[in-house]
Amino acid sequence: MLELLDVAVAAAREAGAAVRGFYKDRYTVTEKGQDNPLTDADLASNRILEVRLRDRYPAFGWLSEESVDDPVRLDREWAWIVDPLDGTKEFTLGIPEFVVSIGLCQGGEARLGVLYNPIKDELFAGAIGLGATFNGVSCRVSSHATLLGSRVVCSRTEMKKGMFDQWAGQLTPVPVGSVAYKFGLVAAGQAEATFTPQPRNEWDICGGVAVVTAAGGRCTDGSGQTYQFNRRDPLHHGVCATNGLVHEAIQTLMRG
């Protein structure tokens, strides 16, 4: 696992360097769907990750937002689940809140994760049984145990729509871009939770689930179920990642 973590960290940094080269420079943007941009930076990062991870471990499955899905992955015990640039919208807007996200699952369980923000040079990494680090220093989720005063990193769009207004005075919402980046901030103790009832794909969350869990936190889907990854349908319904201490309280809010 240490070797796998080292390889993933090196791959994330190399892919991040490619992304950084396009940041605030000229690049091509296309639309994969409504409010879902694709850039040259996404594709360059994906090519690097395929070489550094997919080609190096051919026995592992592979699921990437920017690769054609190969159903062979469903029969593999281990699978890389990656988003070469999570937070492409923020990238195109010049907001440095996006990451290269790498997850590795075994038997459907998220075992390892690396999240790298190449603009802020922030690297969150972790593996089950090995703990988590932020920029190479051991980190843990926060010890804040009550809903009151909990910092919740959330979607700017959801915040603008007033989703968090109903909990004014209970939570402290902090708008942040990338889904995976939010997980990293929870793992490093910079927020108590992130949650949304909206569906998210495996490449958005697998690496983050591994890092938060390795840091002592807890992650479930919107209904409180433990995540199982490398499924035929990569879409999961809802996200709840916390320091563990406020998890049930956040789940109660989501159900309400």
C-alpha positions in Angstrom: 0.0 0.0 0.0 2.9 2.4 0.7 4.2 1.8 -2.8 0.8 2.4 -4.3 0.4 5.6 -2.3 3.8 6.9 -3.4 3.0 6.1 -7.1 -0.4 7.9 -6.8 1.2 10.9 -5.2 3.8 11.2 -7.9 1.1 10.8 -10.6 -1.1 13.4 -9.0 1.8 15.9 -8.9 2.8 15.3 -12.5 -0.8 15.6 -13.7 -1.2 18.7 -11.6 1.8 20.3 -13.2 0.2 19.8 -16.6 -3.1 21.3 -15.3 -1.1 24.3 -13.9 0.4 24.9 -17.3 -3.0 25.6 -18.7 -4.3 27.7 -15.8 -5.1 31.2 -16.9 -3.5 30.4 -20.3 -5.0 29.7 -23.7 -6.8 26.4 -23.8 -9.8 24.8 -25.5 -13.1 24.5 -23.7 -16.0 22.3 -24.9 -19.2 21.3 -23.2 -20.0 17.6 -22.4 -23.4 18.6 -21.1 -25.2 21.4 -19.3 -22.8 23.2 -17.0 -20.2 20.5 -17.6 -17.1 21.9 -19.3 -14.2 19.9 -20.7 -10.8 21.5 -21.3 -7.4 20.6 -22.7 -6.2 20.5 -19.1 -8.6 17.6 -18.3 -7.4 15.6 -21.2 -3.7 16.2 -20.6 -4.1 15.2 -16.9 -6.0 12.1 -17.9 -3.2 11.0 -20.4 -0.6 11.3 -17.6 -2.7 9.3 -15.1 -3.4 6.6 -17.6 0.3 6.1 -18.2 1.4 6.4 -14.6 -1.4 4.3 -13.1 -3.4 2.3 -15.6 -0.4 1.2 -17.7 1.8 0.5 -14.6 -0.9 -1.7 -13.0 -2.6 -3.5 -15.9 -4.4 -6.0 -13.6 -6.3 -3.2 -11.9 -9.6 -1.9 -13.2 -9.8 1.7 -14.5 -12.6 4.3 -14.2 -12.0 7.9 -15.2 -14.4 10.7 -16.1 -12.3 11.3 -19.2 -11.7 7.7 -20.4 -14.1 5.4 -22.3 -15.5 3.0 -19.7 -14.2 -0.5 -20.0 -16.6 -3.0 -18.3 -13.7 -5.3 -17.6 -13.1 -3.2 -14.5 -16.2 -4.8 -12.9 -14.4 -8.1 -12.6 -11.2 -6.7 -11.1 -10.5 -6.8 -7.3 -8.6 -3.5 -7.4 -9.7 -0.5 -9.5 -8.4 3.0 -9.9 -11.2 5.6 -9.9 -10.0 9.0 -11.0 -11.0 12.5 -12.0 -8.2 14.2 -13.8 -9.6 17.6 -13.0 -12.3 17.8 -10.5 -13.7 21.3 -10.5 -13.3 22.1 -14.2 -15.9 24.9 -13.9 -13.7 26.6 -11.2 -10.7 26.1 -13.4 -12.3 27.9 -16.3 -13.4 30.8 -14.0 -9.9 31.2 -12.6 -10.9 30.1 -9.1 -8.1 27.9 -7.6 -10.5 25.3 -6.0 -10.0 22.2 -8.1 -7.9 19.1 -7.7 -6.5 16.0 -9.5 -8.4 13.3 -7.7 -7.1 9.7 -7.5 -8.9 6.9 -5.7 -8.1 3.2 -5.4 -10.7 0.7 -4.3 -10.4 -3.0 -3.4 -13.5 -5.1 -3.4 -15.6 -2.0 -3.7 -14.0 -0.3 -0.6 -12.1 2.9 -1.0 -8.7 2.1 0.3 -6.4 4.9 -1.0 -6.8 8.5 -2.1 -4.8 11.4 -3.3 -6.2 14.9 -3.9 -3.9 17.5 -5.3 -4.6 21.2 -5.8 -1.8 22.3 -8.2 -2.4 26.1 -7.9 -2.3 26.2 -4.1 0.2 23.3 -4.0 -2.0 21.4 -1.5 -1.8 17.7 -1.4 -4.1 15.5 0.7 -3.2 11.8 0.8 -4.3 8.8 2.8 -4.7 5.0 2.9 -6.8 2.9 5.2 -4.5 1.6 7.9 -1.8 4.2 7.1 -3.5 7.4 8.1 -3.7 10.7 6.2 -1.4 13.6 5.5 -1.7 17.2 4.3 1.4 18.4 2.5 3.3 15.5 3.9 2.4 16.1 7.5 0.1 13.8 9.4 -3.4 15.1 9.7 -6.7 14.2 11.4 -10.3 15.4 11.1 -11.3 18.1 13.5 -12.5 17.4 17.1 -15.4 19.8 17.0 -18.3 17.7 18.3 -21.4 19.8 18.0 -23.5 20.9 15.0 -23.5 24.5 16.3 -20.5 26.2 14.8 -19.6 23.4 12.4 -17.9 24.6 9.3 -19.5 23.0 6.2 -17.8 23.3 2.9 -20.5 23.4 0.3 -21.5 24.1 -3.3 -21.6 27.7 -4.3 -24.6 27.0 -6.5 -26.5 25.3 -3.6 -25.6 28.2 -1.3 -26.8 30.8 -3.8 -30.0 28.9 -4.1 -30.6 29.2 -0.4 -30.2 25.6 0.5 -28.3 26.4 3.7 -30.6 29.3 4.8 -32.8 27.0 6.8 -29.8 26.1 9.0 -28.6 29.7 9.7 -27.3 30.0 13.2 -26.6 26.3 13.4 -23.9 25.8 10.7 -21.2 27.9 9.1 -21.4 27.3 5.4 -18.2 27.9 3.4 -18.6 27.8 -0.4 -15.8 25.8 -2.1 -15.5 24.5 -5.7 -14.5 21.0 -6.4 -16.3 18.1 -4.7 -13.1 16.2 -4.0 -11.4 19.4 -2.7 -14.1 19.6 -0.1 -13.3 16.1 1.1 -9.6 17.1 1.5 -10.5 20.1 3.6 -12.6 17.9 5.9 -9.7 15.4 6.2 -7.2 18.1 7.1 -9.5 19.4 9.9 -10.3 22.7 8.1 -14.0 21.9 8.0 -16.3 19.6 10.0 -18.3 18.3 7.1 -19.4 18.5 3.5 -22.8 17.3 2.3 -25.3 17.4 -0.5 -28.4 15.5 -1.5 -27.4 15.8 -5.1 -26.0 12.8 -7.0 -22.3 12.5 -7.5 -20.2 10.2 -9.6 -17.6 7.8 -8.2 -14.7 9.8 -9.7 -15.9 12.8 -7.7 -15.8 11.0 -4.4 -13.7 7.8 -4.2 -10.4 9.4 -3.5 -12.0 11.8 -1.0 -13.8 9.0 0.8 -10.5 7.2 1.3 -8.6 10.3 2.6 -11.4 11.3 5.0 -11.7 7.8 6.3 -7.9 7.5 6.7 -8.0 10.8 8.6 -10.5 9.4 11.1 -13.7 10.7 9.6 -16.8 9.1 8.3 -18.4 9.0 4.8 -21.8 7.8 3.7 -24.1 8.5 0.8 -27.2 10.7 1.3 -29.2 8.0 2.9 -26.5 7.0 5.3 -25.3 3.9 3.5 -21.6 3.0 3.2 -20.2 3.6 -0.3 -19.4 0.7 -2.6 -17.3 1.6 -5.5 -16.5 0.2 -9.0 -20.2 -0.4 -9.7 -21.7 -0.6 -13.2 -23.6 2.6 -12.5 -21.0 5.1 -11.1 -23.6 7.6 -9.9 -24.2 7.7 -6.1 -27.1 9.5 -4.5 -25.9 12.2 -2.1 -22.8 12.8 -0.1 -22.1 13.1 3.6 -18.5 13.3 4.7 -17.7 14.5 8.2 -15.3 14.3 11.1 -17.5 11.5 12.5 -18.6 13.4 15.6 -21.2 15.4 13.8 -22.2 12.8 11.2 -25.5 11.7 12.7 -26.5 15.3 13.2 -25.7 16.1 9.6 -27.7 13.1 8.5 -30.6 14.2 10.5 -30.5 17.6 8.7 -30.4 15.8 5.3 -33.4 13.7 6.2 -35.4 16.6 7.4 
